[in-house]
Amino acid sequence: MFKKNRLHYLLASFVLLSLVGCGGGGSADLGGRTPPVTNTTKITGRIIKGQAIAGSVSVYQKDGTPIGTGTTFVDGGYSIQNTRNYSGPVKVVAIITKYHDEMLDKNVSVSDFNMSAISSVSTASGVVNVTPLTEVAARLLGDNALSDKNITKAKIAEVNKYVAKVSGITSDYNPAKDSVVSFNKGAGEQSDSAENRNGVVLLAISKNSNLTQNEDNASKSGMQVNNAIDTFYTALLKASDGNATALKAIVEDLNGTGVKIKDVNNSDIITETNVIPSNNISDLVNKAKKAVKALAKIANYADSNSNPTPTVQDYTDAGVTGINASNLNAVNAKVDGVAKIDADTATEVQALINAVNATTDALAKIANYADNSTNPTPTLQDY
């Protein structure tokens, strides 16, 4: 692995880094690069947007218990000790503070940028890469995927492979498990392989990032990168209905990058026409489409209360809890009081609902104590 990394660094003018799904523990004499695999039980992988140079990584097991946390190596690798000898589904969350932007061919500092992957590991070893494609697959699987009794290792793998398939890679490529590569702009014509096609898709997502296209904003926020992933995710959901036009435009719009996949027709990467999800995962895809539509409605209401008012069903479709007919008006008022960008994700909307419910509970507690001092005494936090 160390020799391979040295070779890749020598070839950096052509390919930024070939990131293979393996890893090990830290070592100061390796210049921050991912060290060789040892015999200890570890969860390893690569964090690729371009490669994550700086950031933190957390791994969670099925019940949400943290397995471990760590930081990325300079080649985007990470290694987390699996001290629990856990085997089963995991979620890996990467919070990235600096990465190598493929389009700018420079290191970029970001804030508010994270990606995740849902995969599975064994007690012997586990490889979980985190890329924009695994982030999309994780969104399809849902925030509660690990606790869903119907989610199996096979279903998790199928969703990851479906994202790769629809993106024009191959039907058996798993972006969370298989080797990944990151190309710099101008890397030239590449041989046709699943790994290289994946690299082209990642470059295409970067090309659609406002951050990438505007170097002046490169150090301010990860919002532009998140928006590029959002656009890709929305296009993929449209493709699930059999219309891959938007997704194909993203994947193939690499004019000016100097990067092309050489296939039998010597043409650019082509999104596959068979984009309909299997019956086994169609429920997840349909649920995700409802969530996107619902979150858009909620965010639009935050932008202006002249837009359609969200219903309880909209909040349910968005994947949040704690909403009902009795607190709907209060929640909508809370949403109306924030900016659109603060109500366009399930996490943000859930936080707004939680705040409303906490206030309601506190007021009830204070009122009950006023009615009878034998009731629980309100705390400073309640007030």
C-alpha positions as semicolon CSV with decimal commas, in nm:
position;residue;x (nm);y (nm);z (nm)
1;M;0,000;0,000;0,000
2;F;0,283;0,240;0,088
3;K;0,465;0,167;-0,236
4;K;0,144;0,212;-0,431
5;N;0,088;0,551;-0,269
6;R;0,441;0,658;-0,360
7;L;0,374;0,565;-0,719
8;H;0,053;0,763;-0,719
9;Y;0,230;1,069;-0,589
10;L;0,480;1,043;-0,873
11;L;0,187;1,031;-1,116
12;A;-0,002;1,317;-0,950
13;S;0,011;1,537;-1,260
14;F;-0,208;1,280;-1,432
15;V;-0,425;1,136;-1,161
16;L;-0,464;1,306;-0,825
17;L;-0,478;0,987;-0,628
18;S;-0,600;0,634;-0,668
19;L;-0,775;0,554;-0,346
20;V;-0,800;0,185;-0,274
21;G;-1,043;0,042;-0,021
22;C;-0,798;-0,059;0,251
23;G;-0,629;0,108;0,545
24;G;-0,467;0,082;0,884
25;G;-0,355;0,267;1,196
26;G;-0,167;0,595;1,217
27;S;0,209;0,628;1,190
28;A;0,411;0,947;1,215
29;D;0,680;0,841;0,965
30;L;0,440;0,804;0,671
31;G;0,390;1,173;0,613
32;G;0,022;1,161;0,704
33;R;-0,065;0,903;0,438
34;T;-0,276;0,601;0,522
35;P;-0,044;0,330;0,660
36;P;-0,049;-0,040;0,574
37;V;-0,314;-0,275;0,708
38;T;-0,225;-0,450;1,033
39;N;-0,382;-0,752;1,200
40;T;-0,597;-0,548;1,436
41;T;-0,969;-0,505;1,373
42;K;-1,031;-0,172;1,204
43;I;-1,285;0,011;0,993
44;T;-1,103;0,193;0,716
45;G;-1,178;0,378;0,396
46;R;-1,137;0,696;0,198
47;I;-1,318;1,029;0,220
48;I;-1,337;1,161;-0,134
49;K;-1,490;1,482;-0,265
50;G;-1,155;1,538;-0,401
51;Q;-0,962;1,374;-0,128
52;A;-1,036;1,505;0,220
53;I;-0,710;1,643;0,357
54;A;-0,847;1,746;0,695
55;G;-1,158;1,645;0,880
56;S;-1,309;1,414;1,136
57;V;-1,473;1,074;1,090
58;S;-1,726;0,903;1,317
59;V;-1,857;0,548;1,280
60;Y;-2,188;0,433;1,430
61;Q;-2,327;0,084;1,469
62;K;-2,686;-0,029;1,412
63;D;-2,828;0,100;1,742
64;G;-2,660;0,438;1,698
65;T;-2,380;0,367;1,945
66;P;-2,049;0,523;1,834
67;I;-1,786;0,266;1,739
68;G;-1,515;0,527;1,726
69;T;-1,398;0,862;1,591
70;G;-1,081;0,978;1,423
71;T;-0,931;1,222;1,175
72;T;-0,847;1,188;0,809
73;F;-0,498;1,131;0,674
74;V;-0,368;1,370;0,407
75;D;-0,454;1,120;0,132
76;G;-0,819;1,113;0,241
77;G;-0,790;0,786;0,429
78;Y;-0,912;0,711;0,778
79;S;-0,882;0,423;1,022
80;I;-1,108;0,359;1,322
81;Q;-1,037;0,085;1,577
82;N;-1,334;-0,153;1,599
83;T;-1,283;-0,223;1,968
84;R;-1,634;-0,367;1,999
85;N;-1,562;-0,627;1,729
86;Y;-1,892;-0,512;1,586
87;S;-2,036;-0,680;1,278
88;G;-2,331;-0,540;1,083
89;P;-2,464;-0,219;0,928
90;V;-2,272;0,101;1,002
91;K;-2,299;0,468;0,923
92;V;-1,981;0,665;0,864
93;V;-2,010;1,043;0,895
94;A;-1,727;1,264;0,769
95;I;-1,704;1,632;0,861
96;I;-1,466;1,785;0,610
97;T;-1,270;2,104;0,678
98;K;-1,024;2,090;0,387
99;Y;-1,015;1,891;0,064
100;H;-0,835;1,896;-0,270
101;D;-1,067;2,048;-0,528
102;E;-1,032;1,860;-0,855
103;M;-1,145;2,149;-1,074
104;L;-0,924;2,414;-0,913
105;D;-0,639;2,167;-0,849
106;K;-0,585;2,332;-0,513
107;N;-0,659;2,270;-0,147
108;V;-0,982;2,432;-0,029
109;S;-1,095;2,503;0,327
110;V;-1,467;2,462;0,390
111;S;-1,719;2,482;0,671
112;D;-2,060;2,321;0,715
113;F;-1,972;2,036;0,482
114;N;-2,024;1,672;0,568
115;M;-2,095;1,350;0,383
116;S;-2,193;1,004;0,500
117;A;-2,207;0,643;0,391
118;I;-2,416;0,350;0,507
119;S;-2,261;0,009;0,455
120;S;-2,176;-0,303;0,654
121;V;-1,865;-0,444;0,819
122;S;-1,752;-0,770;0,972
123;T;-1,563;-0,822;1,296
124;A;-1,253;-0,910;1,098
125;S;-1,237;-0,594;0,891
126;G;-1,447;-0,332;0,722
127;V;-1,403;-0,092;0,431
128;V;-1,641;0,203;0,398
129;N;-1,559;0,485;0,156
130;V;-1,745;0,816;0,181
131;T;-1,814;1,009;-0,141
132;P;-2,097;1,216;-0,288
133;L;-2,239;0,892;-0,429
134;T;-2,246;0,723;-0,088
135;E;-2,407;1,039;0,052
136;V;-2,682;1,005;-0,209
137;A;-2,725;0,636;-0,123
138;A;-2,743;0,722;0,248
139;R;-3,019;0,974;0,176
140;L;-3,213;0,709;-0,014
141;L;-3,174;0,467;0,276
142;G;-3,295;0,736;0,517
143;D;-3,185;0,881;0,849
144;N;-3,333;0,588;1,038
145;A;-3,190;0,318;0,813
146;L;-2,973;0,157;1,081
147;S;-3,268;0,110;1,315
148;D;-3,502;-0,014;1,042
149;K;-3,563;-0,385;1,099
150;N;-3,630;-0,429;0,726
151;I;-3,288;-0,294;0,626
152;T;-3,048;-0,578;0,550
153;K;-2,685;-0,588;0,441
154;A;-2,804;-0,696;0,097
155;K;-3,048;-0,404;0,069
156;I;-2,783;-0,155;0,177
157;A;-2,546;-0,290;-0,087
158;E;-2,820;-0,282;-0,350
159;V;-2,897;0,085;-0,285
160;N;-2,528;0,180;-0,310
161;K;-2,496;-0,017;-0,634
162;Y;-2,818;0,136;-0,770
163;V;-2,675;0,486;-0,729
164;A;-2,364;0,378;-0,919
165;K;-2,567;0,210;-1,191
166;V;-2,794;0,509;-1,253
167;S;-2,485;0,734;-1,259
168;G;-2,349;0,539;-1,554
169;I;-2,084;0,335;-1,374
170;T;-2,179;-0,035;-1,359
171;S;-2,456;-0,237;-1,197
172;D;-2,218;-0,423;-0,966
173;Y;-1,995;-0,134;-0,852
174;N;-2,036;-0,042;-0,485
175;P;-1,898;0,308;-0,416
176;A;-1,886;0,239;-0,042
177;K;-1,677;-0,076;-0,084
178;D;-1,490;-0,072;-0,412
179;S;-1,175;0,114;-0,510
180;V;-1,222;0,484;-0,586
181;V;-1,015;0,733;-0,785
182;S;-1,009;1,114;-0,796
183;F;-0,915;1,298;-1,116
184;N;-0,780;1,649;-1,148
185;K;-0,916;1,869;-1,425
186;G;-0,708;1,801;-1,734
187;A;-0,627;1,443;-1,644
188;G;-0,694;1,346;-2,005
189;E;-0,854;1,039;-2,156
190;Q;-0,905;0,748;-1,918
191;S;-0,950;0,380;-1,986
192;D;-1,302;0,250;-1,941
193;S;-1,333;0,092;-1,596
194;A;-1,584;0,116;-1,312
195;E;-1,326;0,290;-1,095
196;N;-1,252;0,552;-1,362
197;R;-1,619;0,607;-1,441
198;N;-1,676;0,671;-1,071
199;G;-1,395;0,927;-1,080
200;V;-1,557;1,103;-1,374
201;V;-1,892;1,120;-1,192
202;L;-1,722;1,277;-0,889
203;L;-1,552;1,529;-1,117
204;A;-1,888;1,604;-1,281
205;I;-2,042;1,679;-0,942
206;S;-1,751;1,911;-0,864
207;K;-1,799;2,089;-1,196
208;N;-2,156;2,164;-1,094
209;S;-2,046;2,315;-0,764
210;N;-2,057;2,693;-0,739
211;L;-1,764;2,672;-0,500
212;T;-1,553;2,505;-0,766
213;Q;-1,647;2,758;-1,031
214;N;-1,586;3,062;-0,811
215;E;-1,243;3,053;-0,655
216;D;-1,310;3,370;-0,455
217;N;-1,570;3,182;-0,248
218;A;-1,358;2,872;-0,208
219;S;-1,275;2,921;0,159
220;K;-1,612;3,045;0,284
221;S;-1,860;2,759;0,306
222;G;-1,938;2,405;0,201
223;M;-2,290;2,511;0,105
224;Q;-2,199;2,525;-0,264
225;V;-2,069;2,169;-0,255
226;N;-2,379;2,053;-0,068
227;N;-2,593;2,224;-0,332
228;A;-2,410;2,035;-0,607
229;I;-2,481;1,707;-0,430
230;D;-2,845;1,813;-0,380
231;T;-2,876;1,881;-0,754
232;F;-2,728;1,542;-0,835
233;Y;-2,960;1,372;-0,584
234;T;-3,269;1,541;-0,730
235;A;-3,164;1,442;-1,083
236;L;-3,114;1,082;-0,971
237;L;-3,463;1,071;-0,821
238;K;-3,605;1,197;-1,149
239;A;-3,411;0,925;-1,328
240;S;-3,586;0,664;-1,115
241;D;-3,904;0,749;-1,307
242;G;-3,729;0,666;-1,632
243;N;-3,620;1,021;-1,718
244;A;-3,243;1,038;-1,692
245;T;-3,204;1,359;-1,896
246;A;-3,104;1,583;-1,605
247;L;-2,869;1,326;-1,455
248;K;-2,712;1,254;-1,793
249;A;-2,649;1,625;-1,844
250;I;-2,460;1,646;-1,514
251;V;-2,252;1,335;-1,576
252;E;-2,167;1,414;-1,938
253;D;-2,120;1,791;-1,909
254;L;-1,744;1,779;-1,873
255;N;-1,658;2,011;-2,162
256;G;-1,347;2,206;-2,080
257;T;-1,222;1,967;-1,814
258;G;-1,005;1,768;-2,051
259;V;-1,128;1,441;-1,900
260;K;-1,298;1,173;-2,103
261;I;-1,373;0,803;-2,063
262;K;-1,259;0,596;-2,357
263;D;-1,517;0,327;-2,422
264;V;-1,578;0,113;-2,729
265;N;-1,730;0,413;-2,906
266;N;-1,456;0,649;-2,787
267;S;-1,727;0,864;-2,628
268;D;-1,786;1,028;-2,293
269;I;-1,937;0,837;-2,002
270;I;-2,301;0,759;-2,079
271;T;-2,574;0,721;-1,817
272;E;-2,735;0,379;-1,847
273;T;-3,091;0,370;-1,976
274;N;-3,206;0,109;-1,724
275;V;-3,262;0,348;-1,434
276;I;-3,580;0,208;-1,279
277;P;-3,513;0,074;-0,927
278;S;-3,589;-0,287;-0,847
279;N;-3,900;-0,376;-0,649
280;N;-3,671;-0,446;-0,355
281;I;-3,568;-0,082;-0,316
282;S;-3,847;0,105;-0,497
283;D;-4,012;0,177;-0,161
284;L;-3,702;0,364;-0,045
285;V;-3,677;0,561;-0,368
286;N;-4,046;0,657;-0,358
287;K;-4,016;0,761;0,006
288;A;-3,712;0,974;-0,080
289;K;-3,901;1,148;-0,361
290;K;-4,185;1,235;-0,122
291;A;-3,932;1,372;0,128
292;V;-3,768;1,597;-0,131
293;K;-4,105;1,735;-0,238
294;A;-4,217;1,791;0,121
295;L;-3,893;1,962;0,226
296;A;-3,916;2,192;-0,075
297;K;-4,270;2,292;0,033
298;I;-4,157;2,356;0,391
299;A;-3,855;2,559;0,278
300;N;-4,069;2,763;0,040
301;Y;-4,307;2,845;0,326
302;A;-4,011;2,962;0,532
303;D;-3,916;3,183;0,238
304;S;-4,265;3,333;0,220
305;N;-4,585;3,249;0,406
306;S;-4,776;3,333;0,089
307;N;-4,659;2,997;-0,043
308;P;-4,869;2,683;0,031
309;T;-4,885;2,601;0,402
310;P;-4,726;2,270;0,504
311;T;-4,957;2,003;0,644
312;V;-4,897;1,730;0,899
313;Q;-4,859;1,488;0,607
314;D;-4,592;1,710;0,452
315;Y;-4,389;1,699;0,773
316;T;-4,438;1,324;0,797
317;D;-4,324;1,280;0,437
318;A;-4,020;1,495;0,514
319;G;-3,915;1,232;0,766
320;V;-3,956;1,430;1,087
321;T;-4,145;1,342;1,405
322;G;-4,328;1,519;1,687
323;I;-4,575;1,691;1,459
324;N;-4,955;1,668;1,494
325;A;-5,270;1,870;1,444
326;S;-5,240;2,038;1,783
327;N;-4,893;2,185;1,728
328;L;-4,907;2,229;1,347
329;N;-4,982;2,602;1,360
330;A;-4,705;2,665;1,611
331;V;-4,456;2,466;1,401
332;N;-4,554;2,652;1,085
333;A;-4,510;2,982;1,269
334;K;-4,164;2,868;1,376
335;V;-4,079;2,772;1,017
336;D;-4,211;3,105;0,892
337;G;-3,973;3,280;1,131
338;V;-3,652;3,136;0,983
339;A;-3,476;3,175;0,650
340;K;-3,535;2,927;0,370
341;I;-3,185;2,783;0,404
342;D;-3,257;2,705;0,771
343;A;-3,561;2,489;0,691
344;D;-3,457;2,289;0,386
345;T;-3,327;1,972;0,551
346;A;-3,496;1,717;0,774
347;T;-3,243;1,787;1,050
348;E;-3,320;2,160;1,048
349;V;-3,696;2,107;1,040
350;Q;-3,673;1,852;1,321
351;A;-3,485;2,105;1,533
352;L;-3,764;2,360;1,478
353;I;-4,027;2,105;1,580
354;N;-3,827;2,009;1,888
355;A;-3,800;2,374;1,989
356;V;-4,176;2,422;1,961
357;N;-4,247;2,108;2,162
358;A;-3,994;2,201;2,430
359;T;-4,163;2,539;2,473
360;T;-4,508;2,377;2,485
361;D;-4,393;2,126;2,745
362;A;-4,231;2,396;2,956
363;L;-4,543;2,615;2,950
364;A;-4,757;2,318;3,049
365;K;-4,521;2,240;3,336
366;I;-4,532;2,600;3,461
367;A;-4,912;2,611;3,432
368;N;-4,951;2,281;3,618
369;Y;-4,727;2,403;3,899
370;A;-4,929;2,723;3,924
371;D;-5,241;2,512;3,951
372;N;-5,097;2,285;4,221
373;S;-4,757;2,317;4,388
374;T;-4,741;1,941;4,436
375;N;-4,683;1,910;4,062
376;P;-4,322;1,908;3,933
377;T;-4,140;2,232;4,006
378;P;-4,034;2,426;3,693
379;T;-3,662;2,470;3,644
380;L;-3,470;2,771;3,519
381;Q;-3,449;2,595;3,183
382;D;-3,829;2,563;3,173
383;Y;-3,862;2,938;3,213
